[in-house]
């Protein structure tokens, strides 16, 4: 990539030093390695996570892994899939437990491609990333740790961060310089401590939990489901796993206990006995215990994610919470993804350094929502519901079940826990009426796409090979903004498309201003970034596939992305009467279309009408001008 | 497996000797290795197919590969997927070629799970099987060849076949004894020649074709589609491939040429020049040629597939034809699968040896259909259609396109080429009114399942974990008959299910008579073959998942298969008004259900009503009695 610094392979200079090879560090490393950055990645463990730890991949994260081409490697391990959650409580009369309801873990209103949680041992997930990293010549240096760092932009403006590293046994040391340092070392982050960034604890209520992975023999009917079980004898959460395993979270102590001690512990046998009592009248015996751990639930959030926009934190270093909602790894992935593409946009030369200031507010607000959710969820989970709520929840109908506080909280949280609820607030990237881009073409009436939210899923037919594909997956995670030209009917939008292409090719447009310098050397097989490394364009016609002729219906600039031209001709149950279901799902006019700009991480940036003349590109120039290094198009003259 | 011979690891005694490690040999070997048989598998090539050869996996074959757990390994190579075929012909007026129509390669009326052809280099497909074989301790011995064999049941009734093998360079020889010998060595089969089995050639018309795999640069718009192109300058078929490659089949000579010579050949350059002329006005240049070959199309079928039911033939040894319809490998797979499970049923002790006599008629009739199809298809493809048919086909509507003889033949053949059209005729396995089983409960009115045809696809919800699954894939290729108990409404069928289970457990039933002898040693995690190695039972209720309680709604025998209990509660577009879509698709009563017996290879054997009393099991006993070693139930007293 022309816009990136030459790799200095024999020097101690790196684009980034990443500390910690858990989910957050690995996601960051994997993205940046693919995009050509030079990475020093260390971890103080001598090998990846052997057992236990996080294991829930939420629907949105599975989309992301697929977008990176890593989903099939994950699924090859045959993970368990959680489609529903069952609630068990004491019966109104009598002893033991009864099922009081079940609920889809990712209900159909979310319209997820993969409406289930994927459960797989964290070590296997880590290895999928490590293997991808190695393909990009990046190897985790183990077992190494960080001993110090400092940032001085004056001393070395290009590589302002100096980092001191050493082998954990003290036999070797290294000092390297980097543009960035990332602390992804988990809750006890050295980087965070050195920066003297505090943790704000959200909730005084505390619980001590035991977690046990193993193979059991039981007549409990929902052992392959995710279950929350409350009984007279305590509470358990059941999580199915790969290879006939099951994970049990068992409450050992609560701050509401008269003799509460957050350091209370319990042996494997004690926890197993406790599980047996809670599950009565069902029996449970362990054939094998793979992993067992006891921990207090601490809920905290880092006050800052960065001080100088050179040294960043992410993942558990920024937010700790109960693992039971399965959010830790997923939040870590999205922290890293958010930072990765912004570093790429800045270091690649597209965006002002100020873009990096959007990382903390975007991700901290998600962490706050997570803690708020976790807090309510954990509190409910640890509190035996009253006989009344149990009775209300015992009804078979959904409406009756709604009366149970616990279940209602759970339902409200489905969108959040699936990962589809992540909503980034208005800023330069996520258009709102307060954005500096004021074109009246922005956010046309009727659009169902919400800026700062994930793009809506849709099936379309690829024109060149008639393959039926998932539109939202067609542009891989290549660090580029995704420009979806919903082109309506070719007979209606012909001139608008020509004008769009003509204005794009203007050197003052966002597109023309950031062309590749190696244009003539690009292979004709490259249909993702033929003109610019920062933009990939897909065109979707409201037409039958067989009626679309790329060379006739698209101007040359758009036709260059010929593998990314689609016919919106697949029926969709969500919009059964639409002739162009993808247009309809996005809320765009089925004849006139519209242009959707999606950030490299899949969140909608801005939507504009597709019109004849320069208006559409002008509107996008205004949008991009708010964070690009060059001022663009008409916006330039206004500034 | 108790019913199988102990493996004699140090002896020259094998269950089977397989000659040839192409698709047919590998499929046979893979099945039998998984089921515990001892295999000597040789191939005269020193490594798997390096380039070229067959590469089309049809929809039904992809189902099969998935059923074997091999689909994801195939798809990991990112094969091309053909959803549509485009037809190009000379325009009515003027020169060059125009697209005269397109047609789905697997139209929606077929209801395939994967309505596309998967295109991948044969060597990659072979390696997927080889890797699976190695997991089952079976290794191909290369490069070795067969030099002779003889069968003598009197001399050695247990291992009647003696086979002589040698290293291709003559440095080593081996003589081994086996129960079976399989010749899967391709068109020039040594085994077939030794048996003096002739080939019947179906059609005197002959063509010489060149086939070229490579990477091209072209402005031909359908280069990523499957295309048949007729022009004034000759004919081409275009087949997309993985890694931006394309395969071109180019006609070099035809018996209708005045100077026809079946040994005519052409250089790479000549074929490329010919392709350039045919594709005018489009341009085409080769960046790389991976493989090139010239061959005459010979259409022939072996007169016999076996003489003694000890030495068998399959794959190209039995049928040769044009490769253009992409049927060779798929037919080979199904030859092998058909034989594999029958050998297992006989050697495992379930079926009379006479079962093996069904192999030849079942598979030879499929080969005859294939040659008939290939003959018509190749003839049409090699003949430039008249201006009239081109004109008729030029119309956009399907009905007009029907008037083109070529397109009509193609459309009629879609079901056949997808693999879903394979129909085995009536015999002991495929019930018909002529079958010895005469129970009036068999083949209840309304059933849409056709004996000898593949089971119909359906989505259902698995009760234990609420996963939405593909019912037809839930029982893997484990060599067992699949007993699908469509159980209707629990409130209606309660007694019928109890009676069904009670009669199954009778020692004289097909199920009770073939129980495992190691019953007490079976792991409680085994939900496929807990009682018998020859039968796996799945139960599907016409009910919402949350309303099904396995321990309450199923008798103990059926509940033992708890991972194979389903709720028929998913909506299906094919039967939009059904409350129980799977029942409805099968044509079974949504309240009373019915029992479907599917052969181990996925073809429907018999369907019976589910009734109170012994009638249902009696009917199945009659069915199974026609080929099992023991006479069963009521049938026993009648014989």
Interface residues (C-beta under 8 A of the other chain):
Chain A: X72 X75 X76 X80 X81 X82 X83 X84 X102 X116 X217 X219 X221 X222 X223 X224 X225 X240 X244 X396 X461 X464 X465 X466 X467 X468 X524 X525 X545 X546 X547 X549 X550 X551 X563 X573
Chain B: X72 X75 X76 X80 X81 X82 X83 X84 X102 X116 X217 X219 X221 X222 X223 X224 X225 X240 X244 X396 X461 X464 X465 X466 X467 X468 X524 X525 X545 X546 X547 X549 X550 X551 X563 X573
